[in-house]
Amino acid sequence: MTTGTAGQRAHSEKKVMSIYVIDDHPLMRDAIVMVLRRLRPAENIVELERLDKLASAVKQHGAPGLFCLDLKLPDVTGVSGVIAVKQIYPDVPVAVYSASPAADMEEACIEAGADTYIEKSASSAELTAALRGLLMADTEAEEPVAAANSKLSKRQTQLIAMLDQGMSNRDIATELDISEHTVKVHLWRLFRRLGVKSRTQALHHARTNGLLSSNP
């Protein structure tokens, strides 16, 4: 089932992506879709109840630009769903939401490739902020850096410099005028890009590979 329309898709100046919301609970799925409609009214939103329906849905509705994935589905449970999605679509952001507290599952989901973790108990405002942060991080214009590591974006190079200054997530959010959640998304992507799991490892990698410059 898709909740986007041909008219909406044709109206956007940029390439419209398909957002896949995969959840077998209609109420939660509807809540996610409602937020996404407000944030991205022109996007094509595809609703699925099972992960094994994804391949045929992509053939019908087009390549994904974002996944919103329930951690417990009829055909997969736990991080296996995240792993399955990232194996096929390694560059597509994944928002995971679950009834499990973040303290229990967030780290495992991020290590499996998820970009953000949302508790189902989150308020509408918290859900909106989390999805907005992920969408902003995904679509923000980030020009590649033609320096030591051409794979890094300008924003990622900027983040490394801020980490080197010892800035907290809150400090970075204030400096860049973005939410702390968006900062987390940027950092998770930076860590994945560098193949590290912490600020300390990121800074060690940056210093070892000459990624810290006098021009942040």
C-alpha positions in Angstrom: 0.0 0.0 0.0 1.3 3.5 -0.8 0.1 6.8 0.5 1.9 9.0 -2.0 0.2 10.4 -5.1 1.4 10.9 -8.7 0.6 14.6 -8.4 2.7 15.0 -5.3 5.6 13.2 -6.9 5.5 15.2 -10.1 5.4 18.5 -8.2 8.8 18.2 -6.5 11.7 19.9 -8.3 14.2 17.4 -6.9 14.1 13.7 -7.4 11.4 12.3 -5.1 12.4 9.4 -3.0 10.3 6.5 -1.7 10.1 6.2 2.1 9.3 2.6 3.3 7.5 2.3 6.6 7.7 -1.4 7.7 5.5 -2.3 10.7 2.7 -4.8 11.3 1.0 -2.6 13.9 -1.4 -0.2 12.0 -1.6 2.4 14.8 2.2 2.9 15.0 2.6 2.7 11.3 -0.1 5.4 10.9 1.7 7.6 13.4 5.0 7.3 11.5 3.3 8.0 8.2 1.4 11.0 9.6 4.7 12.6 10.8 6.4 11.8 7.5 3.5 13.4 5.5 4.0 16.6 7.5 7.7 16.6 7.1 7.9 15.5 3.4 4.5 16.0 1.8 5.9 15.4 -1.7 7.5 12.1 -1.0 6.1 8.7 -1.9 5.4 6.8 1.3 5.1 3.0 1.0 3.6 1.0 3.9 4.5 -2.7 4.5 3.7 -5.2 7.2 6.5 -7.6 6.6 10.1 -7.3 5.5 9.8 -10.1 2.9 7.5 -7.9 0.9 10.2 -5.3 0.4 11.8 -6.5 -2.8 8.5 -6.6 -4.7 7.5 -3.2 -3.2 10.7 -1.6 -4.4 10.1 -3.0 -7.9 6.7 -1.3 -7.9 7.4 1.9 -6.1 11.1 2.6 -6.8 14.4 2.8 -4.9 14.2 3.7 -1.2 15.5 6.9 0.2 14.6 6.1 3.8 13.5 3.1 5.8 11.4 3.3 9.0 11.6 -0.2 10.5 9.9 -1.8 13.5 12.4 -3.9 15.4 9.9 -6.7 15.8 8.1 -7.9 12.6 6.3 -11.2 11.9 9.1 -12.5 9.7 12.2 -10.9 11.5 13.0 -9.7 14.9 15.8 -7.8 16.6 18.7 -6.4 14.7 18.4 -9.1 12.0 16.0 -6.8 10.1 18.4 -3.9 10.2 21.2 -6.2 9.0 19.1 -7.6 6.1 18.1 -4.1 4.9 21.7 -2.7 5.1 23.1 -5.6 3.2 20.9 -4.7 0.2 20.8 -0.9 0.7 24.0 0.0 2.6 23.7 3.7 1.8 20.0 4.2 2.6 19.3 5.6 6.1 17.3 3.4 8.5 15.2 4.7 11.4 14.5 1.9 13.9 11.7 2.1 16.4 10.9 -0.4 19.2 9.0 -0.9 22.4 12.4 -1.8 24.0 14.1 1.0 25.9 17.0 2.7 24.1 19.3 1.5 26.8 18.6 -2.1 25.9 18.8 -2.0 22.1 20.0 1.3 20.7 23.7 0.4 20.6 23.1 -3.0 18.9 20.9 -1.3 16.3 23.4 1.4 15.5 26.2 -1.2 15.2 24.0 -3.2 12.9 23.7 -0.1 10.6 20.7 1.8 11.9 21.0 5.6 11.8 18.6 6.4 14.6 16.7 4.6 17.3 13.2 5.7 18.4 11.3 4.3 21.4 7.6 3.6 20.7 6.8 5.4 23.9 8.2 8.7 22.5 5.8 11.6 22.2 4.6 12.9 18.9 7.0 15.8 19.3 9.9 13.5 20.0 9.1 11.3 17.0 8.8 14.3 14.8 12.2 15.6 16.0 13.9 12.3 15.5 12.6 11.8 11.9 13.2 15.5 11.1 16.8 15.1 12.3 17.4 12.1 10.1 15.8 13.6 7.0 17.8 16.8 7.5 21.0 14.9 7.9 20.2 12.9 4.8 19.3 15.7 2.5 21.5 18.5 3.8 23.9 19.7 1.0 27.2 18.2 1.9 29.8 18.8 -0.8 32.7 16.3 -0.9 36.1 17.4 0.5 38.9 17.3 -2.1 41.5 16.7 0.6 43.2 13.8 2.3 40.0 11.8 2.4 37.7 12.6 -0.5 35.0 10.4 1.0 34.3 12.9 3.8 31.8 15.7 3.4 32.4 19.2 4.5 30.1 18.7 7.4 32.0 15.6 8.5 35.3 17.4 8.3 33.7 20.2 10.4 32.5 17.6 13.0 36.0 16.1 13.3 37.4 19.6 14.0 34.7 20.1 16.7 35.5 16.7 18.3 39.1 17.7 18.4 38.1 20.8 20.3 36.3 18.6 22.9 32.9 20.0 22.1 29.9 18.0 23.4 26.9 17.1 21.3 25.0 20.0 22.9 27.9 22.4 22.0 27.9 21.2 18.4 24.2 21.5 18.1 24.3 25.1 19.3 27.2 26.0 17.0 25.6 24.5 13.9 22.1 25.5 14.9 20.7 22.0 14.6 19.1 19.6 17.2 21.2 17.3 19.3 19.5 14.4 17.6 20.7 15.6 14.3 24.2 15.8 15.7 23.9 12.2 16.8 22.9 11.1 13.3 25.8 13.0 11.8 28.3 11.4 14.2 26.9 7.9 13.7 27.4 8.4 9.9 30.9 9.8 10.5 31.9 6.9 12.7 30.5 4.4 10.1 32.4 6.2 7.3 35.7 6.0 9.3 35.1 2.5 10.5 35.2 3.5 14.2 32.8 3.3 17.1 33.7 6.2 19.3 34.9 9.8 19.5 38.3 8.7 20.7 38.7 6.3 17.8 37.5 8.9 15.3 40.0 11.4 16.5 42.8 8.8 16.4 41.9 7.9 12.8 41.7 11.6 11.9 45.1 12.4 13.4 46.7 9.3 11.9 45.3 10.0 8.4 45.8 13.8 8.4 42.1 14.7 8.5 42.6 17.5 11.0 43.4 20.7 9.1 43.7 24.3 10.0 40.7 25.0 7.8 37.7 23.4 9.6 
